Amino acid sequence: MSLTVQQVLSKFPGWQITDISGGWVAMRVNFVPKNSGFSNVRCGETLEELAGNLHAEIRQQKSRPPAVGK
């Protein structure tokens, strides 16, 4: 079963998802600082790939606190 944009948005609040030529882009609604070690933009060729990349981003965020003042 293919994912829909609404399903991905509901799983990953705080991200905007845009269909671009050849894939999908997710951008944070509230950007994190450049030196935080986290991504403000994630991409995927399919919604499934994008969801996997967003899941990895969230998992990384939960596993370590952001860098501060570097």
N, C-alpha and C positions, 0 to 999 in steps of 0.2 A: 504494500500500500504506500502510495506517495504521500509525502507531507504537504500540507498547505501552508501558505504564509501565516494565516491565523494560528495554526497549530504551533509554528515556530515562535511567533510572537508571544503566545501564551506561556510557552516553556521558558522563554528568555525575556522577561520584562526588562525595560531599560535600554532596549536596542530598537533601532528603526531598520527595516529591511526594504531594500530596493532591488528590483529586477533590472539588471543591466544586460547589454548585449553579450551573450555567452555565459551568463552566470548570475550570481546573487551577491549583494554586499550588505553587511550589517554594520551600522554605526551606532556607537553609544549615544544615548540621549544626553547624558552628562559626561563629557570627556574626562578622562583621568589625566593627571599630569604626565608630561613626556618622560620624566625620570621615574615613573612609578613601576616600570617593568611590565605593565599590562598593555593590551592593545585597545585602541579606540575604534579600529576597523577590522573586520574579519570578512573573508570572502569564501565562496564555494561555487563550484560549477553547477551543483544541484542544491535544492533545499536540504536534502539529506546530508550532503557534505558540509553545507553551511551550519546546520544544526550540530554536527559533530565537532566542528571548529569552535562554535560557541560553547559547547559543553566542555571542551578542553580549556577554554579561556576561564570559564567559571570554576572549574576544578583547580586550575592553577591559582586563581585568586583566593580560593578557600584554603589552599595548602600553605600559603605564605603571605605575610603582611606586606603591603606595598612599601617600596623604598621611600624614605622621606629625607628631604634636604640634600640630595646629592646633585 
